[in-house]
Amino acid sequence: MDELVDVLDEKIKRDRSPAFPFIPLEKAIERVDEFAEKYQKHEVRIVNAGIPWNFRPMSSQSLQTVAALKYFGLMEDFGSREERKVKLTELAWKILYDDRPGARAKAIQEAALQSKAIADLWSLWGAHRPYEAECISELHIEKGFTREAAKRFLEIYDDTIAYAKLAESDILTAHETDKIPEHDTCVNGQKTHPLSIQPKGSEVDLMEDERVVYTYESQPENRVRLIVSGAINDELLDALEIYVTLQKRKLQTQKPREIRDIGRQLPSNTEEQQSQMFQESPHSWEHRPEER
């Protein structure tokens, strides 16, 4: 943990949960805008960093905000202790002032995944995270969050993912997300978070300027259809590459869990019988004659 966060730990009694920004990305960008209005790209002593936000010098609010901007890759720092200085990053400047088509949206998505805590959970959950109680339990038991910190992190995670529109790169269109309820919903008797509800039907209606450029089907229920609008350029291909990379990471993280789930579903045989079952080859199972 860097020195700035160490100072923050001494200043306030924060829990020992994994580090994460204490404000969501949208609020962080508002703070960046306020900071840029006063200081532009200049380096500023840490004691004066909170002035644009009307925070007292070196107050917990000021230090927490600086730490949050650092987690999102929007601020960097130099020096040590009272002489430490901070300034906005190029990523922050792009978000504020880059008016090229798609540049700001891409920079916002990049900032959202600068936080390791958010990026790790996005690679695991993607656009279809489990419902709240399951997420909090996973954060508490497997990730080392306190339960209160897990609840707060989940709020920041949801707000950040929604603001960066990361979920829109998945199968949900803007028209379909309008139909999703705001609260947890029961689907087939199971409680499910709104983002985990799949749209009905296998096709997505195309907008006026959209076209299908690629389709692939591995099985009837597993299909890919790539829809684009406008010209395909390097920026779109970079965004697609980021999505594919994140999905691969998500699959890699899910494999150990799937193995555990298979173990839970095994019949209540003896340990010796279960061991014998796993030692047999898959082919011996496929060709085993039915018992009469």
Buried (B, 14 or more C-beta within 10 A) or exposed (E): EEEBBEBBBEBEEBEEBBBBBBBBBEBBBEBBBBBBEEBEEEBBEBBBBBBBBEBEEBBBBBBBBBBBBBBBBBBBBEEEEEEBBBBBBEBBBBBBEBEEEEBBBBBBBBBBBBBEBBBBBBBBBBBBBBBBEEBBEBBBEEBEBBEEBBBBBBEBBBBBBBBBEBBBBEBBBEEBBEEBEEEBBEEEEEEBBBBBBEBEEEEBEEEEEBEEEEEEEEEEEEEEBEBBEEEEEEBBEEBBEBBEEBBEBBEEBBEEEEEEEEEEEEEEEEEEEBEEEEEEEEEEEEEEEEEE
